[in-house]
Amino acid sequence: MVVCVATELCPHCGVVRETVLTSTTDERAQADGTTLKIRTDIYHCGSCTGFVRSEEHVTDG
Ligand SMILES: [Zn+2]
């Protein structure tokens, strides 16, 4: 877990908080038989640890 410098509006606290970033990487099978690597960045509130938002990024492997 990495404390991110980014701040986000926490829906649980109702105010802007610093966020904690957790990244996971998954391989996702495609219809043509290839796989895509997807990195998911998940942001949690640094104060209450509640889920704030997530982003998916396609990586080159
Ligand atoms: Zn919060």
N, CA, C, O and the ligand as a Tripos MOL2 file, in Angstrom:
@<TRIPOS>MOLECULE
protein
  245   243    62     0     0
PROTEIN
NO_CHARGES

@<TRIPOS>ATOM
      1 N           0.8480   -1.1830    0.0000 N.3       1 MET1
      2 CA          0.0000    0.0000    0.0000 C.3       1 MET1
      3 C           0.8930    1.2450    0.0000 C.2       1 MET1
      4 O           1.8890    1.3280    0.7190 O.2       1 MET1
      5 N           0.5050    2.1770   -0.8100 N.am      2 VAL2
      6 CA          1.2730    3.4050   -0.9590 C.3       2 VAL2
      7 C           0.3610    4.5770   -0.6590 C.2       2 VAL2
      8 O          -0.7460    4.6660   -1.1890 O.2       2 VAL2
      9 N           0.8250    5.4650    0.1830 N.am      3 VAL3
     10 CA          0.0490    6.6720    0.4280 C.3       3 VAL3
     11 C           0.2540    7.6060   -0.7480 C.2       3 VAL3
     12 O           1.3760    8.0180   -1.0440 O.2       3 VAL3
     13 N          -0.8250    7.9310   -1.4040 N.am      4 CYS4
     14 CA         -0.7860    8.7380   -2.6120 C.3       4 CYS4
     15 C          -0.9020   10.2070   -2.2300 C.2       4 CYS4
     16 O          -1.5660   10.5620   -1.2550 O.2       4 CYS4
     17 N          -0.2390   11.0600   -3.0230 N.am      5 VAL5
     18 CA         -0.3340   12.4900   -2.7520 C.3       5 VAL5
     19 C          -1.6590   13.0550   -3.2360 C.2       5 VAL5
     20 O          -2.0600   14.1550   -2.8570 O.2       5 VAL5
     21 N          -2.3390   12.2700   -4.0910 N.am      6 ALA6
     22 CA         -3.5950   12.7500   -4.6350 C.3       6 ALA6
     23 C          -4.6480   12.8230   -3.5330 C.2       6 ALA6
     24 O          -4.6860   11.9880   -2.6290 O.2       6 ALA6
     25 N          -5.4700   13.8060   -3.6270 N.am      7 THR7
     26 CA         -6.5880   13.9120   -2.7070 C.3       7 THR7
     27 C          -7.8810   13.7430   -3.4820 C.2       7 THR7
     28 O          -7.9970   14.1720   -4.6310 O.2       7 THR7
     29 N          -8.8430   13.1170   -2.8410 N.am      8 GLU8
     30 CA        -10.1350   12.8540   -3.4540 C.3       8 GLU8
     31 C         -11.2200   13.1510   -2.4380 C.2       8 GLU8
     32 O         -10.9990   13.1210   -1.2270 O.2       8 GLU8
     33 N         -12.3990   13.4380   -2.9670 N.am      9 LEU9
     34 CA        -13.5480   13.5830   -2.0810 C.3       9 LEU9
     35 C         -13.9790   12.2050   -1.5970 C.2       9 LEU9
     36 O         -14.4090   11.3740   -2.3970 O.2       9 LEU9
     37 N         -13.8700   11.9620   -0.3140 N.am     10 CYS10
     38 CA        -14.2790   10.6730    0.2400 C.3      10 CYS10
     39 C         -15.7880   10.6780    0.4580 C.2      10 CYS10
     40 O         -16.3100   11.5310    1.1760 O.2      10 CYS10
     41 N         -16.5050    9.7120   -0.1710 N.am     11 PRO11
     42 CA        -17.9590    9.6770   -0.0020 C.3      11 PRO11
     43 C         -18.3770    9.2630    1.4040 C.2      11 PRO11
     44 O         -19.5230    9.4720    1.8020 O.2      11 PRO11
     45 N         -17.4520    8.6790    2.1520 N.am     12 HIS12
     46 CA        -17.7730    8.2320    3.5050 C.3      12 HIS12
     47 C         -17.5670    9.3710    4.5070 C.2      12 HIS12
     48 O         -18.4010    9.6040    5.3810 O.2      12 HIS12
     49 N         -16.4250   10.0830    4.3620 N.am     13 CYS13
     50 CA        -16.1410   11.2060    5.2570 C.3      13 CYS13
     51 C         -16.9070   12.4540    4.8350 C.2      13 CYS13
     52 O         -17.2360   13.3030    5.6640 O.2      13 CYS13
     53 N         -17.1930   12.5580    3.5210 N.am     14 GLY14
     54 CA        -17.8810   13.7330    3.0170 C.3      14 GLY14
     55 C         -16.9730   14.9330    2.8190 C.2      14 GLY14
     56 O         -17.4490   16.0330    2.5370 O.2      14 GLY14
     57 N         -15.6730   14.7320    2.9640 N.am     15 VAL15
     58 CA        -14.7060   15.8000    2.7560 C.3      15 VAL15
     59 C         -13.5360   15.2650    1.9350 C.2      15 VAL15
     60 O         -13.4180   14.0550    1.7420 O.2      15 VAL15
     61 N         -12.6690   16.1570    1.4490 N.am     16 VAL16
     62 CA        -11.4980   15.7580    0.6780 C.3      16 VAL16
     63 C         -10.4480   15.1850    1.6180 C.2      16 VAL16
     64 O         -10.0950   15.7910    2.6300 O.2      16 VAL16
     65 N          -9.9550   13.9930    1.2580 N.am     17 ARG17
     66 CA         -8.9490   13.3010    2.0580 C.3      17 ARG17
     67 C          -7.7820   12.8880    1.1650 C.2      17 ARG17
     68 O          -7.9360   12.7570   -0.0490 O.2      17 ARG17
     69 N          -6.6100   12.6830    1.7760 N.am     18 GLU18
     70 CA         -5.5340   12.0130    1.0700 C.3      18 GLU18
     71 C          -5.9470   10.5680    0.8460 C.2      18 GLU18
     72 O          -6.6570    9.9760    1.6600 O.2      18 GLU18
     73 N          -5.4840   10.0010   -0.2880 N.am     19 THR19
     74 CA         -5.8970    8.6460   -0.6320 C.3      19 THR19
     75 C          -4.7350    7.6730   -0.5310 C.2      19 THR19
     76 O          -3.5700    8.0580   -0.6300 O.2      19 THR19
     77 N          -5.0710    6.4110   -0.3340 N.am     20 VAL20
     78 CA         -4.1140    5.3100   -0.3310 C.3      20 VAL20
     79 C          -4.3760    4.4990   -1.5830 C.2      20 VAL20
     80 O          -5.5040    4.0820   -1.8470 O.2      20 VAL20
     81 N          -3.3010    4.2770   -2.3650 N.am     21 LEU21
     82 CA         -3.4290    3.5980   -3.6460 C.3      21 LEU21
     83 C          -2.9880    2.1430   -3.5350 C.2      21 LEU21
     84 O          -1.9000    1.8520   -3.0380 O.2      21 LEU21
     85 N          -3.8340    1.2390   -3.9960 N.am     22 THR22
     86 CA         -3.4930   -0.1780   -4.1000 C.3      22 THR22
     87 C          -3.6490   -0.5820   -5.5600 C.2      22 THR22
     88 O          -4.6850   -0.3190   -6.1710 O.2      22 THR22
     89 N          -2.6170   -1.2270   -6.1260 N.am     23 SER23
     90 CA         -2.6800   -1.6490   -7.5260 C.3      23 SER23
     91 C          -2.6660   -3.1580   -7.6220 C.2      23 SER23
     92 O          -1.8950   -3.8250   -6.9320 O.2      23 SER23
     93 N          -3.5220   -3.6990   -8.4800 N.am     24 THR24
     94 CA         -3.4940   -5.1160   -8.7960 C.3      24 THR24
     95 C          -3.4190   -5.2620  -10.3010 C.2      24 THR24
     96 O          -3.8980   -4.3950  -11.0330 O.2      24 THR24
     97 N          -2.8200   -6.3550  -10.7790 N.am     25 THR25
     98 CA         -2.7310   -6.6250  -12.2050 C.3      25 THR25
     99 C          -3.4000   -7.9510  -12.5090 C.2      25 THR25
    100 O          -3.1200   -8.9590  -11.8600 O.2      25 THR25
    101 N          -4.2750   -7.9500  -13.4880 N.am     26 ASP26
    102 CA         -4.9870   -9.1530  -13.8850 C.3      26 ASP26
    103 C          -4.8320   -9.3580  -15.3840 C.2      26 ASP26
    104 O          -4.7060   -8.3990  -16.1440 O.2      26 ASP26
    105 N          -4.8420  -10.6220  -15.7990 N.am     27 GLU27
    106 CA         -4.8750  -10.9260  -17.2180 C.3      27 GLU27
    107 C          -6.3040  -11.2510  -17.6000 C.2      27 GLU27
    108 O          -6.9810  -12.0410  -16.9420 O.2      27 GLU27
    109 N          -6.7430  -10.6310  -18.6670 N.am     28 ARG28
    110 CA         -8.1330  -10.7900  -19.0840 C.3      28 ARG28
    111 C          -8.1630  -11.3800  -20.4880 C.2      28 ARG28
    112 O          -7.6150  -10.8010  -21.4250 O.2      28 ARG28
    113 N          -8.8020  -12.5270  -20.6250 N.am     29 ALA29
    114 CA         -8.8680  -13.1980  -21.9160 C.3      29 ALA29
    115 C          -9.7630  -12.4220  -22.8770 C.2      29 ALA29
    116 O         -10.8330  -11.9350  -22.5120 O.2      29 ALA29
    117 N          -9.2920  -12.3260  -24.1030 N.am     30 GLN30
    118 CA        -10.0530  -11.6460  -25.1400 C.3      30 GLN30
    119 C         -10.7070  -12.6660  -26.0670 C.2      30 GLN30
    120 O         -10.3430  -13.8420  -26.0690 O.2      30 GLN30
    121 N         -11.6670  -12.2070  -26.8440 N.am     31 ALA31
    122 CA        -12.3960  -13.1010  -27.7450 C.3      31 ALA31
    123 C         -11.4840  -13.7190  -28.8040 C.2      31 ALA31
    124 O         -11.7640  -14.8140  -29.2900 O.2      31 ALA31
    125 N         -10.3920  -13.0300  -29.1700 N.am     32 ASP32
    126 CA         -9.4930  -13.5480  -30.2080 C.3      32 ASP32
    127 C          -8.4130  -14.4720  -29.6470 C.2      32 ASP32
    128 O          -7.5050  -14.8710  -30.3770 O.2      32 ASP32
    129 N          -8.5000  -14.8130  -28.3720 N.am     33 GLY33
    130 CA         -7.5660  -15.7540  -27.7930 C.3      33 GLY33
    131 C          -6.3530  -15.1270  -27.1330 C.2      33 GLY33
    132 O          -5.5990  -15.8150  -26.4460 O.2      33 GLY33
    133 N          -6.1560  -13.8500  -27.3280 N.am     34 THR34
    134 CA         -5.0570  -13.1700  -26.6680 C.3      34 THR34
    135 C          -5.5060  -12.7340  -25.2730 C.2      34 THR34
    136 O          -6.6880  -12.7870  -24.9340 O.2      34 THR34
    137 N          -4.5350  -12.3050  -24.4820 N.am     35 THR35
    138 CA         -4.8720  -11.7850  -23.1720 C.3      35 THR35
    139 C          -4.4000  -10.3460  -23.0610 C.2      35 THR35
    140 O          -3.3640   -9.9600  -23.6040 O.2      35 THR35
    141 N          -5.1700   -9.5880  -22.3590 N.am     36 LEU36
    142 CA         -4.7990   -8.2210  -22.0410 C.3      36 LEU36
    143 C          -4.4140   -8.1710  -20.5780 C.2      36 LEU36
    144 O          -5.0560   -8.7980  -19.7350 O.2      36 LEU36
    145 N          -3.3540   -7.4180  -20.2750 N.am     37 LYS37
    146 CA         -3.0200   -7.1860  -18.8800 C.3      37 LYS37
    147 C          -3.6800   -5.8780  -18.4400 C.2      37 LYS37
    148 O          -3.4910   -4.8180  -19.0360 O.2      37 LYS37
    149 N          -4.4410   -6.0050  -17.3970 N.am     38 ILE38
    150 CA         -5.1800   -4.8610  -16.8850 C.3      38 ILE38
    151 C          -4.6610   -4.5340  -15.4840 C.2      38 ILE38
    152 O          -4.6800   -5.3830  -14.5930 O.2      38 ILE38
    153 N          -4.2110   -3.3270  -15.3030 N.am     39 ARG39
    154 CA         -3.8200   -2.8830  -13.9610 C.3      39 ARG39
    155 C          -4.9770   -2.0830  -13.3800 C.2      39 ARG39
    156 O          -5.4750   -1.1430  -13.9980 O.2      39 ARG39
    157 N          -5.3890   -2.4690  -12.1940 N.am     40 THR40
    158 CA         -6.4720   -1.7520  -11.5300 C.3      40 THR40
    159 C          -5.8980   -0.9860  -10.3520 C.2      40 THR40
    160 O          -5.3150   -1.5710   -9.4390 O.2      40 THR40
    161 N          -6.0670    0.3190  -10.3810 N.am     41 ASP41
    162 CA         -5.6600    1.1730   -9.2690 C.3      41 ASP41
    163 C          -6.8900    1.4600   -8.4180 C.2      41 ASP41
    164 O          -7.8900    1.9910   -8.9000 O.2      41 ASP41
    165 N          -6.7940    1.1000   -7.1470 N.am     42 ILE42
    166 CA         -7.9280    1.2850   -6.2420 C.3      42 ILE42
    167 C          -7.5330    2.3160   -5.1870 C.2      42 ILE42
    168 O          -6.5190    2.1730   -4.5030 O.2      42 ILE42
    169 N          -8.3420    3.3370   -5.0740 N.am     43 TYR43
    170 CA         -8.0840    4.3990   -4.1080 C.3      43 TYR43
    171 C          -8.9900    4.2380   -2.9000 C.2      43 TYR43
    172 O         -10.2090    4.1130   -3.0160 O.2      43 TYR43
    173 N          -8.3520    4.2450   -1.7400 N.am     44 HIS44
    174 CA         -9.1000    4.2240   -0.4850 C.3      44 HIS44
    175 C          -8.7870    5.4870    0.3030 C.2      44 HIS44
    176 O          -7.7090    6.0690    0.1750 O.2      44 HIS44
    177 N          -9.7280    5.8920    1.1040 N.am     45 CYS45
    178 CA         -9.5500    7.0540    1.9660 C.3      45 CYS45
    179 C          -8.4390    6.7960    2.9770 C.2      45 CYS45
    180 O          -8.4070    5.7470    3.6210 O.2      45 CYS45
    181 N          -7.5310    7.7560    3.1110 N.am     46 GLY46
    182 CA         -6.4450    7.6170    4.0700 C.3      46 GLY46
    183 C          -6.9030    7.7680    5.5090 C.2      46 GLY46
    184 O          -6.1600    7.4380    6.4340 O.2      46 GLY46
    185 N          -8.0870    8.2530    5.7040 N.am     47 SER47
    186 CA         -8.5970    8.4590    7.0600 C.3      47 SER47
    187 C          -9.4990    7.3190    7.5160 C.2      47 SER47
    188 O          -9.2600    6.7180    8.5630 O.2      47 SER47
    189 N         -10.5390    7.0180    6.7280 N.am     48 CYS48
    190 CA        -11.5050    5.9930    7.1430 C.3      48 CYS48
    191 C         -11.2770    4.6700    6.4320 C.2      48 CYS48
    192 O         -11.9220    3.6770    6.7710 O.2      48 CYS48
    193 N         -10.3700    4.6280    5.4470 N.am     49 THR49
    194 CA        -10.0300    3.4640    4.6170 C.3      49 THR49
    195 C         -11.1940    3.0110    3.7350 C.2      49 THR49
    196 O         -11.1310    1.9250    3.1580 O.2      49 THR49
    197 N         -12.2260    3.7930    3.6180 N.am     50 GLY50
    198 CA        -13.3440    3.4400    2.7560 C.3      50 GLY50
    199 C         -12.9730    3.5640    1.2890 C.2      50 GLY50
    200 O         -12.0940    4.3440    0.9230 O.2      50 GLY50
    201 N         -13.6580    2.7810    0.4440 N.am     51 PHE51
    202 CA        -13.4240    2.8290   -0.9950 C.3      51 PHE51
    203 C         -13.8130    4.1850   -1.5510 C.2      51 PHE51
    204 O         -14.8850    4.7130   -1.2560 O.2      51 PHE51
    205 N         -12.9070    4.7450   -2.3730 N.am     52 VAL52
    206 CA        -13.1930    6.0390   -2.9930 C.3      52 VAL52
    207 C         -13.4890    5.8570   -4.4730 C.2      52 VAL52
    208 O         -14.5510    6.2580   -4.9490 O.2      52 VAL52
    209 N         -12.5410    5.2440   -5.2140 N.am     53 ARG53
    210 CA        -12.7650    5.0130   -6.6420 C.3      53 ARG53
    211 C         -11.7190    4.0450   -7.1540 C.2      53 ARG53
    212 O         -10.7510    3.7430   -6.4570 O.2      53 ARG53
    213 N         -11.9120    3.5550   -8.3770 N.am     54 SER54
    214 CA        -10.9150    2.6920   -8.9960 C.3      54 SER54
    215 C         -10.7760    3.0750  -10.4630 C.2      54 SER54
    216 O         -11.6930    3.6210  -11.0780 O.2      54 SER54
    217 N          -9.5940    2.7700  -11.0060 N.am     55 GLU55
    218 CA         -9.3100    3.0420  -12.4160 C.3      55 GLU55
    219 C          -8.6920    1.7880  -13.0100 C.2      55 GLU55
    220 O          -7.9030    1.1090  -12.3530 O.2      55 GLU55
    221 N          -9.0500    1.4800  -14.2520 N.am     56 GLU56
    222 CA         -8.4320    0.3720  -14.9600 C.3      56 GLU56
    223 C          -7.5440    0.9050  -16.0620 C.2      56 GLU56
    224 O          -7.9280    1.8110  -16.8020 O.2      56 GLU56
    225 N          -6.3320    0.3270  -16.1700 N.am     57 HIS57
    226 CA         -5.3930    0.7230  -17.2050 C.3      57 HIS57
    227 C          -4.9080   -0.5220  -17.9250 C.2      57 HIS57
    228 O          -4.5540   -1.5130  -17.2870 O.2      57 HIS57
    229 N          -4.8900   -0.4750  -19.2520 N.am     58 VAL58
    230 CA         -4.3090   -1.5560  -20.0300 C.3      58 VAL58
    231 C          -2.8040   -1.3450  -20.0520 C.2      58 VAL58
    232 O          -2.3260   -0.2710  -20.4180 O.2      58 VAL58
    233 N          -2.0580   -2.3760  -19.6590 N.am     59 THR59
    234 CA         -0.6020   -2.2760  -19.6580 C.3      59 THR59
    235 C          -0.0340   -3.0750  -20.8260 C.2      59 THR59
    236 O          -0.7260   -3.9140  -21.4030 O.2      59 THR59
    237 N           1.2070   -2.8190  -21.1680 N.am     60 ASP60
    238 CA          1.8330   -3.4910  -22.3020 C.3      60 ASP60
    239 C           2.4710   -4.8110  -21.8910 C.2      60 ASP60
    240 O           3.1030   -5.4700  -22.7160 O.2      60 ASP60
    241 N           2.3210   -5.1990  -20.6610 N.am     61 GLY61
    242 CA          2.8930   -6.4450  -20.2050 C.3      61 GLY61
    243 C           4.1680   -6.1770  -19.4570 C.2      61 GLY61
    244 O           4.8140   -7.1120  -18.9840 O.2      61 GLY61
    245 ZN        -13.0540    8.7080    4.4070 Zn       62 ZN62
@<TRIPOS>BOND
     1     1     2 1
     2     2     3 1
     3     3     4 2
     4     3     5 am
     5     5     6 1
     6     6     7 1
     7     7     8 2
     8     7     9 am
     9     9    10 1
    10    10    11 1
    11    11    12 2
    12    11    13 am
    13    13    14 1
    14    14    15 1
    15    15    16 2
    16    15    17 am
    17    17    18 1
    18    18    19 1
    19    19    20 2
    20    19    21 am
    21    21    22 1
    22    22    23 1
    23    23    24 2
    24    23    25 am
    25    25    26 1
    26    26    27 1
    27    27    28 2
    28    27    29 am
    29    29    30 1
    30    30    31 1
    31    31    32 2
    32    31    33 am
    33    33    34 1
    34    34    35 1
    35    35    36 2
    36    35    37 am
    37    37    38 1
    38    38    39 1
    39    39    40 2
    40    39    41 am
    41    41    42 1
    42    42    43 1
    43    43    44 2
    44    43    45 am
    45    45    46 1
    46    46    47 1
    47    47    48 2
    48    47    49 am
    49    49    50 1
    50    50    51 1
    51    51    52 2
    52    51    53 am
    53    53    54 1
    54    54    55 1
    55    55    56 2
    56    55    57 am
    57    57    58 1
    58    58    59 1
    59    59    60 2
    60    59    61 am
    61    61    62 1
    62    62    63 1
    63    63    64 2
    64    63    65 am
    65    65    66 1
    66    66    67 1
    67    67    68 2
    68    67    69 am
    69    69    70 1
    70    70    71 1
    71    71    72 2
    72    71    73 am
    73    73    74 1
    74    74    75 1
    75    75    76 2
    76    75    77 am
    77    77    78 1
    78    78    79 1
    79    79    80 2
    80    79    81 am
    81    81    82 1
    82    82    83 1
    83    83    84 2
    84    83    85 am
    85    85    86 1
    86    86    87 1
    87    87    88 2
    88    87    89 am
    89    89    90 1
    90    90    91 1
    91    91    92 2
    92    91    93 am
    93    93    94 1
    94    94    95 1
    95    95    96 2
    96    95    97 am
    97    97    98 1
    98    98    99 1
    99    99   100 2
   100    99   101 am
   101   101   102 1
   102   102   103 1
   103   103   104 2
   104   103   105 am
   105   105   106 1
   106   106   107 1
   107   107   108 2
   108   107   109 am
   109   109   110 1
   110   110   111 1
   111   111   112 2
   112   111   113 am
   113   113   114 1
   114   114   115 1
   115   115   116 2
   116   115   117 am
   117   117   118 1
   118   118   119 1
   119   119   120 2
   120   119   121 am
   121   121   122 1
   122   122   123 1
   123   123   124 2
   124   123   125 am
   125   125   126 1
   126   126   127 1
   127   127   128 2
   128   127   129 am
   129   129   130 1
   130   130   131 1
   131   131   132 2
   132   131   133 am
   133   133   134 1
   134   134   135 1
   135   135   136 2
   136   135   137 am
   137   137   138 1
   138   138   139 1
   139   139   140 2
   140   139   141 am
   141   141   142 1
   142   142   143 1
   143   143   144 2
   144   143   145 am
   145   145   146 1
   146   146   147 1
   147   147   148 2
   148   147   149 am
   149   149   150 1
   150   150   151 1
   151   151   152 2
   152   151   153 am
   153   153   154 1
   154   154   155 1
   155   155   156 2
   156   155   157 am
   157   157   158 1
   158   158   159 1
   159   159   160 2
   160   159   161 am
   161   161   162 1
   162   162   163 1
   163   163   164 2
   164   163   165 am
   165   165   166 1
   166   166   167 1
   167   167   168 2
   168   167   169 am
   169   169   170 1
   170   170   171 1
   171   171   172 2
   172   171   173 am
   173   173   174 1
   174   174   175 1
   175   175   176 2
   176   175   177 am
   177   177   178 1
   178   178   179 1
   179   179   180 2
   180   179   181 am
   181   181   182 1
   182   182   183 1
   183   183   184 2
   184   183   185 am
   185   185   186 1
   186   186   187 1
   187   187   188 2
   188   187   189 am
   189   189   190 1
   190   190   191 1
   191   191   192 2
   192   191   193 am
   193   193   194 1
   194   194   195 1
   195   195   196 2
   196   195   197 am
   197   197   198 1
   198   198   199 1
   199   199   200 2
   200   199   201 am
   201   201   202 1
   202   202   203 1
   203   203   204 2
   204   203   205 am
   205   205   206 1
   206   206   207 1
   207   207   208 2
   208   207   209 am
   209   209   210 1
   210   210   211 1
   211   211   212 2
   212   211   213 am
   213   213   214 1
   214   214   215 1
   215   215   216 2
   216   215   217 am
   217   217   218 1
   218   218   219 1
   219   219   220 2
   220   219   221 am
   221   221   222 1
   222   222   223 1
   223   223   224 2
   224   223   225 am
   225   225   226 1
   226   226   227 1
   227   227   228 2
   228   227   229 am
   229   229   230 1
   230   230   231 1
   231   231   232 2
   232   231   233 am
   233   233   234 1
   234   234   235 1
   235   235   236 2
   236   235   237 am
   237   237   238 1
   238   238   239 1
   239   239   240 2
   240   239   241 am
   241   241   242 1
   242   242   243 1
   243   243   244 2
@<TRIPOS>SUBSTRUCTURE
     1 MET1         2 RESIDUE 1 A MET
     2 VAL2         6 RESIDUE 1 A VAL
     3 VAL3        10 RESIDUE 1 A VAL
     4 CYS4        14 RESIDUE 1 A CYS
     5 VAL5        18 RESIDUE 1 A VAL
     6 ALA6        22 RESIDUE 1 A ALA
     7 THR7        26 RESIDUE 1 A THR
     8 GLU8        30 RESIDUE 1 A GLU
     9 LEU9        34 RESIDUE 1 A LEU
    10 CYS10       38 RESIDUE 1 A CYS
    11 PRO11       42 RESIDUE 1 A PRO
    12 HIS12       46 RESIDUE 1 A HIS
    13 CYS13       50 RESIDUE 1 A CYS
    14 GLY14       54 RESIDUE 1 A GLY
    15 VAL15       58 RESIDUE 1 A VAL
    16 VAL16       62 RESIDUE 1 A VAL
    17 ARG17       66 RESIDUE 1 A ARG
    18 GLU18       70 RESIDUE 1 A GLU
    19 THR19       74 RESIDUE 1 A THR
    20 VAL20       78 RESIDUE 1 A VAL
    21 LEU21       82 RESIDUE 1 A LEU
    22 THR22       86 RESIDUE 1 A THR
    23 SER23       90 RESIDUE 1 A SER
    24 THR24       94 RESIDUE 1 A THR
    25 THR25       98 RESIDUE 1 A THR
    26 ASP26      102 RESIDUE 1 A ASP
    27 GLU27      106 RESIDUE 1 A GLU
    28 ARG28      110 RESIDUE 1 A ARG
    29 ALA29      114 RESIDUE 1 A ALA
    30 GLN30      118 RESIDUE 1 A GLN
    31 ALA31      122 RESIDUE 1 A ALA
    32 ASP32      126 RESIDUE 1 A ASP
    33 GLY33      130 RESIDUE 1 A GLY
    34 THR34      134 RESIDUE 1 A THR
    35 THR35      138 RESIDUE 1 A THR
    36 LEU36      142 RESIDUE 1 A LEU
    37 LYS37      146 RESIDUE 1 A LYS
    38 ILE38      150 RESIDUE 1 A ILE
    39 ARG39      154 RESIDUE 1 A ARG
    40 THR40      158 RESIDUE 1 A THR
    41 ASP41      162 RESIDUE 1 A ASP
    42 ILE42      166 RESIDUE 1 A ILE
    43 TYR43      170 RESIDUE 1 A TYR
    44 HIS44      174 RESIDUE 1 A HIS
    45 CYS45      178 RESIDUE 1 A CYS
    46 GLY46      182 RESIDUE 1 A GLY
    47 SER47      186 RESIDUE 1 A SER
    48 CYS48      190 RESIDUE 1 A CYS
    49 THR49      194 RESIDUE 1 A THR
    50 GLY50      198 RESIDUE 1 A GLY
    51 PHE51      202 RESIDUE 1 A PHE
    52 VAL52      206 RESIDUE 1 A VAL
    53 ARG53      210 RESIDUE 1 A ARG
    54 SER54      214 RESIDUE 1 A SER
    55 GLU55      218 RESIDUE 1 A GLU
    56 GLU56      222 RESIDUE 1 A GLU
    57 HIS57      226 RESIDUE 1 A HIS
    58 VAL58      230 RESIDUE 1 A VAL
    59 THR59      234 RESIDUE 1 A THR
    60 ASP60      238 RESIDUE 1 A ASP
    61 GLY61      242 RESIDUE 1 A GLY
    62 ZN62       245 GROUP 0 **** ****
